[in-house]
Amino acid sequence: MNLSPLRRMARPAAVVLAFALAATAPAADPFDKFGSSFRPITPPPVGAGSFGVAGDALPDGRIVAVTGSTVFLETSPGAGSFSPAAIFDASLLAGPADPGFVRVSPSGARIAVGAGFAKPILIFDSALLNPAAPATLTAANTARFDAPHFDAAWFDDDHIALTAGDFGAPAFVSLLDVTSDPAAPINPVVITNILGAPAGIAFDDTGALYTGNGFTLSPGDPTASRTGWIKYFSFSQWTAGADFEADGLLIADILSASPIRFDTAGTMLVGGGDFSAGDLGAVAVVRASAIEDSIANATPIDDSDPALVRRIDPLGDQSGFLGGFFNSATGELIITGAPTWFATSGRRVGDLTGDGAVTGADLLILLNAFGSPDPFADLNADGLVDGADLVLLLNNWGGKS
């Protein structure tokens, strides 16, 4: 496929996105705050035929979660309670989803669900979600693409990048045009020859692509990539077509590089686990400036330096493969992969506006929520906004940190 039209349109879009992110990102570095406290979230129960629950956040802060044959929607941002909002019709999906991913498009207009191994990718409008009268998702309102997938990242509202690969064969990345005919999808391969399992994938605000090796196929080959390797491909590299092993820039070796996500400040989330290295049971956050320095200097990030990469274990027992996603509306990292999910804020305690400072504007929000269970004003997460939360806010009063 000729990607020239994509190249022509994407560079201006990336510039617009960069300005938008600069306007909305908190001034304080969220890296320093993630993991300082946790808010538990009980996701919907695992549906019949599924092994877990996958989710993502809408622009308004509500979480969309998928399991079994049901799409759930959080009742309000931070509520931690979910209602069925849509049902996959059997004519669209024979049997339940075992979701590999849920991804909300940049504008929030579209939702992509990777239904699982040997199952399709489903694309539908977020406007269809209706907890009052759950919509039935059918071929009439949902696009069904039979494309291999493991993880995904939206490039824009019309294109979603997919990591995929058969066990024992090199993994790859393709770019699916969700406006194309599902019977003849436009889905060119843009990165080939990942000598391992597929991993996570993400784009930064310049249009650069980040993906990794989820499980190496060549542990004895010193020239091959390793489990957890994350590589950076500039916009021009991946749109021209790239070889993972020969091209790109190694920026980090963390867990099993799945998922890979960015928040609006450029903090990277990495999940998964590497049993061979004993690197598991946590998610990692990577400081934005460390990524910038790695690219500028063509040197991998020292993942043993806690000032650059910090592993967060909300369970406290170093068990399991954890994942997650960022909720840009609430400033939280949502950690998934366990029966209970955990939200941890990248904001300074008491910074309810997300501007990096604790001021009268934050105090007004807290006072307006006083006596309620509002999860964002409930700074100590005890279920009630009261004097204890007021004390926490006042103790953090002041300028940006």
N, C-alpha and C positions, 0 to 999 in steps of 0.2 A: 504494500500500500504506500502511496505517496503521502507523506506527512507534511508536505509544504504548506497546505492551507492551515493546518494545526499550528505550525511554527509561526505563520504570519499573525494569527489571531492571539496566540498564547502570550507572546511577549508583552503586548499592551495590557492584557488581562493580569499578568503577573505583577506589573507595575501598579495597577489599580489595587490589587489585593495587598501589596506591600504597604501602600498608603493607608488602606483600611485597617490593617493589623496594627500599624504604628499608632493610629488614632485611638484604638480600643485597648491596647495592651497596658496592663498595670505598670507603673513606673518602677516599682520594686521588683527584684528578681524573684519569681515564684520558686525557683529551685531551692532557695534557702528555707522555705516554709513547708514544702511537701513532706509529710510524714511526722510533723510535730504533733498532730492530733488526728483522730479518726472518727468519722460518723458512720455507724453501721447502716446498711441498706439491705432489706430482705427482698431479693428479686422474686419474680413469679416462680411458682413451683415448676420443676422440670416436667415438660409435657411428655405424654406417652410417645415412645419412639425416638425421643431425643436423649442425648447424654448430658446436655447442659443448656444454659441460657446465654444468648449473645445480645449485646446492646450497644447503643450509641445515644448521643444527646442531640435534641433539636436545638435550633438557635435560641428558643425561649427558655431553655434549661430543663425541659421535661425529657426524661429518658424513654426511649423506645426499646423494647425488649422482645425477643422472639424465641419461642420454644414450642415444640410440637407443631400444631397447625394454627397457632394463635400468635397474633401480634398484640402486644400489650403496650399501654401508654401510661406513664406516671400521671397521677391525678393532678399534680401541680409541681412546679420546680422544688426539689428538695423534700417532697412529701414522703418518699420512700414507700408509697403504696401504689399499686398498679391495677388497671382495669383492662379487660379485653377491648381492643379497638378495631380489630379486623381478623378475619378468618380466611385461611387459604382453602379455596374450594378444591375438591378432589379432582375435578377436571383440569385444574391448573397444576396441581402437585399430587401425584399418586402416592399417598402415604404422608406422614408427617415430615417436617423439616428437622434436620439435625444441624442447626445453623453453624456454619463456619465463621460467618461475619454478618454484622448489620452495619451499614454505613449510610449516614445522612449526607446528602450532597451539600456543596458549599453554601448555597442559598437556603437550604432546608426544604426545597421544593420536592426533591425525590429521595426515595429510600431504596437502597439495594440490600437484598438478603441473599447470601450464599447459602443455599439450602443444604449443602453438605456433599459428601463423597458420592459421585455418580448421579448427583441431582442438579437441577438447574439453578441459574441465578435469576432472581425475580426483582423487577424494577416497577415501583408504583409511586403514585403521588402521595406525599404526606397528608394532603388535604383529605384523603379518603379515610384517615383514621378518625373514628367516632366512638368514644366510649359509651355514649348514650344509646347508640344503635350500631353495634359493630358491623362494618362493611364486609361483604363477601368479596374476596379478591378472586377474580376470574380472568380468563384470557381477554375479556372485553375491556378490563381496566388495568391489567398488569401485563407487562412484557416478560416473556419467558425465554431466556437464552440458555441453550445447552452448551455452555462453555466451561471448561475445566477451571477449578478455582480452589485456592486455599485461603488467601487473604486478599484484601482489596483496599484501594484508596482512590477517591474521586480526584481527577485532575481539574475538571470543571463540571458544570451541571449536565453535560452531555457525554462525557468520557470518563470511564472508570478503569484504572489499571488493576490487573489481576495477577497474583502469583499462583503458579500451578506446576504440576509435574507428577509423573508416574513414579512409584517406588522403584528405586534402582536405576533410574534414568535421570539425566540432568534436568533441573527445574528451569523455569523460564518466567518471563513477565510479558503479558499482552495488554493491549489497550482497546477496550471494548467501547464502541460507539453505541450508546443505549438508544439513540434515535434511529439506528439502522434496523432493517427487517430481521426479526428474530429467526426467520427461516433461512436467511442468508446474512448472518451478522458480519459486520466489519470489526474484526478483532485481530489486528496484526501483532505479531511478536516483536517486542522492542528490545528485550534483553534475553540473550540465550546463554546456555552453557553454565548454569549454576551447578557446580559439582556437589550437589547435595539436595536435601529436601527443600521445598519452597518455604519461605519465611514471611515476615511482615513486610509492609511497604508503606511509604509515605512520600508526600511532596512538601517542599518548603515554599516560602513565598516568592522565590525566584523561578519556580517551575522545575527545580532540580529534584531528582528521584533518588530515594534511599531504599535499598532492599538488602536481604541477607541470605546466608546459608543456614537453613534450619536444622540440618543434621548431615554432617559430611559423609560423602560416599567414598572418600579416599583418605582415611586416617593415616595411612602409611606413606602418603605422597607429600613430601615437604613443599612441593610447588603448588598444591591445590588449596583452595579455601577451606576454612575450618568452621565447625559449628559455632554460630554466634557472630561470624564476621558480618559487619555492616559496611556496605560500600555506597559511595556518593557518585552519582552520575549527573553531570550538568545537563541543562535543558537540551543543548545542542548535541550532547553525546547520545542520550537515550532516544531522541527523536530521529537521529541518523541510524540507530540500531547499534547495540553494544553487546560485547561478550563479557560476561561477569568476571570470568577468570583473568582475561587479558586486559580489560579496560576498567574504568572507574577508579576511585580512590578509596582505599581502606581507611575508615575513620574510627572504627571501634570493634572490639570483640566482647560481646556482652550476652549472657544467657544464651537463648537460641534465636535471638533477633525476631521474636514474634510475640505480640505485635510490635510495630514501630509506629508511633504517633507523635505529632507535634501539638503544643498549645500555641496560643497567639503570641506569646513572648519568645517562642523559639526553643523552649524546653522540650527535649525529646523523652518520650516514654519508651522503654524496651521491656518486653516480657519473655516468658518461656523458661527454659532451663536446659543446662548442658550437664548431663550426668557424668560424662567422662572427666569434666573439669571440676565437678562438685559445685557448679554455679547454678543454683536453683533455689526455689522457695521464696522468691521475692520478685518485685518489679524494680527496674532501675530508672532513675531520672538522670538526664545528662544536661549539664549546664549549657545554655545557648552559646555563650562565649567560647566554651571548649570546642564546640562543633565548628564555629567560625575559625578558630585558631588552627584546628586540624586541617581544614580545607586550605587555608592560606599558606600553611607551612608544609602541607603534604606529609603530615606525621600523625599516626593513630593516637587517639586519646588514651591516656593512662587510666584504665578503668579501676585501678587499685587506689587512686587518689580520691578520697571522699569529697574534696573540694570541687571535683569535676564530675564524678559519677557517684551517686549514692543509691544503695539498694534499700528498698523499703519493704519490710515484712510485717504486715498488719496482724498476721496469725501468731507471730512470735516463735514459730517452731521450724522454720526453714523447710517447710514441706510443700509439695505440689508445684504445679505450673500455673503461675498467675499471669493475668493479662490486664487489659484496662483500656480506658479512653479518657480524653479530657472533655470537661463540660465548660465551654468558654463562657457561658452565661453566668455560671456560679463561681468560676475560678477554681474548680475542683478537679482533681484526678480521681476517677472512679476505678477502683481496683477490683477486678473480676477473677473468676476461676475457682472460687470457693463457694460453699452453700450460702454464706453471707458475703455480700460485697461491702467495700469500704470506700468512703469518700474522704479525701484529705485535701485541705485547702492550700493553695499556693499564695494566699493572701496573709498579711499580717493579722494577728488576732485582733478583732475589733474593726478591721477595715471592711465594712459592709458595702461600701461603694466601689471597691476595687481600684481606687486611685493611688494606692500605696501609702496613704496616710490615715491616721485615726483622728477625726475632727468632729466638729459639731454636726456635720451631715450624717455621720455614722451614729452619733448619739441620738439624733432625731429618729432614725430608722429603728434603733433599739427601743426607744421609749414608745414609739407607735406600736411595737410588737409586744410590749410589756404585758405579762400575764398570759401570753399565748404560747403554743408549742412551736412557733416558727423556727424551722431548723437552722436558718441562716443567722438569725439574731440570738439563737440559743448557743452561746459561745462555748459553754462547758458540756454541751450535748447531754443534759440531764432530763430533757423533755419539757422544760419550762423556761421561758424568758423571765428572769427575775433579778434580784439584787446581786446575785453572784455573777451574772453576766455583765451587769453594769460595772462591777468592780474590775472585771477582766478588761473591759473596754477602757476604763479610766487608767488602768495600770499601763496600757499601751498607747496612751494619748501622745500625739505629737507627729512629727514630720515623717517623711518617707524613709524606709529602711531597706 
